[in-house]
Amino acid sequence: MTEDIQTNYVEDGETEYVVVTGVSSGIGHAITVDLTEQGYHVFGSVRTQEDADRVQAEFGERFMPLIFDVTDGDAVRRAADQVTTVAGEIGLAGLVNNAGIAVGGPLMHLPIDEMRRQLEVNVVGVLQVTQAFLPLLGAQPDPPFESGRIVNISSVSGHIAYPFMGPYAASKHALEAMTDSLRRELMVYDIDVILVVAGAVATPIWEKVKNARSGSYAGTAFGPALLKMAEATDNNSSAGMPPERVAYAVREALEVREPKPRYLLTNSWLMGWMLPRWLPTRNYDRLMARQLGLFPR
């Protein structure tokens, strides 16, 4: 599957460094597996020493754990300093902003602190990490190395907002806009900024969303619809694309000479992308309402 990538980045005898956030499981773990197997040295972020020890033992000498939460500015800056001591002379080939959370629930009842947490992790945290590592990607006067690339992991939810996924969809919609602005601004440093836009992926994040939906709001008017959405979440968890598919797209974005600004990955082009975007908005609203039982009683 990898033979069709035409790379101008990795050459024999060179070490290429990449920072990946959120590598303890799911997409970030798959990205780290793929990159280390291809000869990259990955600095991967986790939030606990326990996870750091586990992934270090798994990935070996081509991996160095960084312990930080993307919302902790001081910890992020310390991690950037740590990477600089290793890769400061040759810079980073890439930064992959993967770490994120998914908050679910009806916006009418959602605690505001949960919305803040969603945006703080998926939007502000991405910018905080990006700012910290930009000098290592070439955002400095006359850098002594080639500029690297930034890959942000987005979601189809950034384009299609489903009921009870409002917080997550809002965060990914914001990430899409921020990425476009960054890509255009960072042209001055020859740093490309790329989105990987994924549909449902078989990762633990879906279980977390289902749990958030099924408890606190059961007694509200949205309770029956939430049960139906939980069933759909189960289907997403079991039938979602393998995270390795996302990992491959990330590596392509890092390696090809002329990467796309967006890599769109979907499980169903018709139901997961074209129909929600091409149907008139009111018609799709009614379709969702009919499926979930959201019409007035």
C-alpha positions in Angstrom: 0.0 0.0 0.0 2.9 2.3 0.5 4.7 1.9 -2.8 2.7 4.7 -4.6 4.0 7.5 -2.3 6.5 9.5 -4.3 8.6 11.1 -1.5 11.1 13.9 -1.5 11.6 13.8 2.3 13.2 10.6 3.6 16.6 9.8 2.1 19.0 7.0 3.0 21.1 7.8 6.0 18.9 10.7 7.2 16.8 10.8 10.4 13.5 12.5 10.0 11.8 13.7 13.2 8.0 14.1 13.6 5.9 15.2 16.6 2.6 13.4 17.0 0.1 14.3 19.7 -2.1 11.8 21.4 -0.3 8.5 20.7 -1.5 6.3 23.5 -4.4 4.8 21.4 -6.5 5.1 18.3 -5.4 7.2 15.4 -2.3 8.6 17.0 -1.1 5.1 18.0 -1.6 3.9 14.4 0.3 7.0 13.0 3.2 6.3 15.3 3.3 2.6 14.3 3.4 3.5 10.6 6.0 6.3 10.9 8.4 4.4 13.1 8.1 1.4 10.8 9.1 3.7 7.9 12.2 4.9 9.6 11.0 8.1 11.2 11.8 9.1 14.8 8.6 10.1 16.5 8.1 12.3 19.5 4.7 11.3 20.8 2.6 13.0 23.4 0.8 11.2 26.2 -0.7 12.5 29.4 0.6 10.1 32.0 3.9 8.5 32.9 2.1 5.1 32.8 1.2 5.6 29.1 4.7 7.0 28.4 6.3 3.8 29.8 3.9 1.6 27.8 4.4 3.2 24.4 8.1 3.6 24.9 8.4 -0.2 25.5 6.3 -0.8 22.4 7.9 1.6 19.9 11.5 1.3 21.0 14.5 3.4 20.0 12.7 5.3 17.2 10.3 6.8 19.7 10.5 9.3 22.6 7.5 10.1 24.7 6.5 13.6 25.6 4.2 14.0 28.7 1.8 16.9 28.3 -1.8 17.8 27.9 -2.4 20.1 25.0 -4.2 22.5 27.2 -1.2 22.9 29.6 0.9 25.7 28.0 3.9 25.3 30.4 4.0 21.5 29.7 3.8 22.0 26.0 6.7 24.5 26.0 8.8 22.1 28.1 8.1 19.4 25.6 9.2 21.7 22.7 12.4 22.5 24.6 12.9 18.7 25.1 12.5 18.1 21.3 14.9 21.0 20.5 17.7 19.4 22.5 17.5 16.4 20.2 16.3 17.8 16.8 17.2 21.5 17.0 20.0 21.3 14.4 17.9 19.5 11.7 14.4 20.5 12.6 11.1 18.6 12.3 9.8 17.0 9.1 6.3 17.3 10.5 3.9 18.0 13.4 0.8 15.9 13.5 -2.0 17.5 15.6 -4.0 14.4 16.5 -4.9 14.7 20.2 -8.6 15.5 20.7 -11.8 14.6 22.6 -15.4 14.2 21.6 -18.1 15.7 23.8 -21.7 14.6 23.0 -25.1 15.7 24.1 -28.0 18.1 23.3 -26.8 21.7 23.2 -29.9 22.8 25.2 -28.7 20.9 28.3 -24.9 20.7 27.7 -22.9 22.1 30.7 -21.0 25.1 29.5 -17.8 23.8 31.0 -18.0 20.8 28.7 -18.2 23.0 25.7 -15.3 25.0 26.9 -13.3 21.8 27.4 -14.2 20.6 23.9 -12.9 23.8 22.3 -9.9 24.1 24.6 -8.6 20.7 23.6 -9.6 20.5 19.9 -9.0 24.1 18.9 -7.0 26.2 21.4 -4.8 23.2 22.2 -3.9 22.6 18.6 -2.8 26.2 18.2 -0.9 26.1 21.4 1.1 23.0 20.3 1.6 24.5 16.8 3.0 27.7 18.1 5.4 25.9 20.4 6.8 23.7 17.6 6.8 26.2 14.7 10.4 27.3 15.1 11.4 23.6 14.7 9.4 23.5 11.5 11.2 26.4 10.1 9.3 29.5 11.3 12.5 31.5 12.2 14.9 33.8 10.3 17.1 31.8 8.0 16.5 28.3 9.5 19.4 25.9 9.1 17.1 23.1 7.8 14.3 22.6 5.3 10.8 23.6 6.4 8.5 20.9 7.8 4.8 20.3 7.4 1.8 20.4 9.8 -1.0 17.8 9.5 -4.2 18.4 11.5 -6.6 15.6 12.0 -10.1 16.8 11.3 -13.4 15.0 10.8 -16.3 14.9 8.5 -18.2 16.4 11.4 -16.4 19.6 10.6 -18.5 19.8 7.5 -21.7 17.9 8.6 -23.1 18.6 12.0 -25.3 15.8 13.3 -27.7 16.1 16.3 -26.0 15.6 19.7 -22.6 16.1 18.1 -22.7 19.9 18.3 -19.7 20.4 20.5 -17.5 18.1 18.5 -18.7 19.4 15.2 -18.1 23.0 16.3 -14.6 22.2 17.3 -13.8 20.5 14.0 -15.4 23.3 12.0 -13.2 25.8 13.8 -10.2 23.6 13.2 -10.9 23.5 9.5 -11.0 27.4 9.4 -7.9 27.7 11.5 -6.0 25.3 9.3 -6.9 27.3 6.2 -5.7 30.5 7.8 -2.5 28.9 9.0 -1.7 27.4 5.7 -2.0 30.8 4.0 -0.1 32.7 6.7 2.8 30.2 6.9 3.5 30.3 3.2 6.0 33.0 4.2 8.0 30.3 5.9 7.3 27.6 3.2 5.5 25.5 5.9 2.5 23.6 4.4 -0.5 22.9 6.6 -2.7 20.0 5.6 -6.0 18.5 6.9 -6.9 14.9 7.0 -10.7 14.8 7.2 -11.9 11.4 8.4 -15.3 9.8 8.7 -16.0 7.4 11.5 -12.9 5.6 12.7 -12.9 2.4 14.8 -11.3 4.0 17.9 -12.2 4.3 21.6 -13.4 7.8 21.1 -16.8 6.6 20.1 -17.4 4.7 23.3 -16.7 7.9 25.2 -19.2 9.8 23.2 -21.9 7.0 23.7 -21.4 7.1 27.4 -21.8 10.9 27.5 -25.1 10.6 25.6 -26.7 7.8 27.4 -26.7 9.0 31.0 -27.2 12.6 31.9 -29.9 13.4 29.3 -32.1 10.3 29.5 -34.9 12.1 31.3 -35.0 15.0 28.8 -37.2 15.3 25.7 -34.1 14.1 23.8 -33.9 10.8 25.6 -35.4 8.5 23.0 -33.5 10.1 20.2 -30.3 9.8 22.2 -30.9 6.0 22.5 -31.2 5.8 18.7 -28.0 7.9 18.3 -26.2 5.5 20.7 -27.1 2.6 18.4 -25.6 4.5 15.5 -22.5 5.2 17.6 -22.2 1.4 18.2 -22.3 0.9 14.5 -19.6 3.6 14.0 -17.4 1.9 16.6 -17.6 -1.5 14.9 -17.9 -0.5 11.3 -15.6 2.5 11.2 -12.5 2.6 9.0 -9.4 1.2 10.5 -7.1 3.9 12.0 -4.3 2.6 9.7 -6.1 4.2 6.8 -5.8 7.6 8.5 -2.1 6.9 9.3 -1.4 6.2 5.6 -3.0 9.5 4.6 -0.9 11.3 7.2 2.3 9.9 5.9 1.3 10.7 2.3 0.6 14.3 3.4 4.1 14.4 5.0 5.9 12.9 2.1 4.5 13.6 -1.3 6.0 16.5 -3.2 2.7 18.3 -3.7 0.2 17.3 -1.0 -3.4 18.0 -1.2 -4.7 20.7 1.2 -7.3 18.2 2.4 -7.3 14.4 2.4 -11.0 13.3 2.7 -11.5 9.7 4.0 -15.1 8.4 4.3 -16.7 5.1 4.8 -19.5 5.9 2.3 -19.2 8.7 -0.2 -23.0 8.7 -0.8 -24.3 8.6 2.8 -21.3 10.0 4.6 -20.5 12.9 2.3 -22.5 13.6 -0.8 -26.1 13.2 0.4 -25.7 15.4 3.6 -23.9 18.1 1.6 -26.0 18.1 -1.6 -29.5 17.7 -0.2 -31.2 21.0 0.5 -30.6 21.8 4.2 -34.2 21.6 5.3 -34.7 18.3 3.5 -31.7 16.8 5.4 -33.0 18.3 8.6 -36.2 16.4 8.1 -34.4 13.2 7.2 -32.4 13.4 10.5 -35.5 14.2 12.5 -37.3 11.2 11.0 -34.5 8.8 11.7 -34.1 9.9 15.3 -37.7 10.8 16.2 -37.1 14.5 16.7 -40.4 15.8 15.2 -42.8 17.5 17.7 -45.1 15.1 19.5 
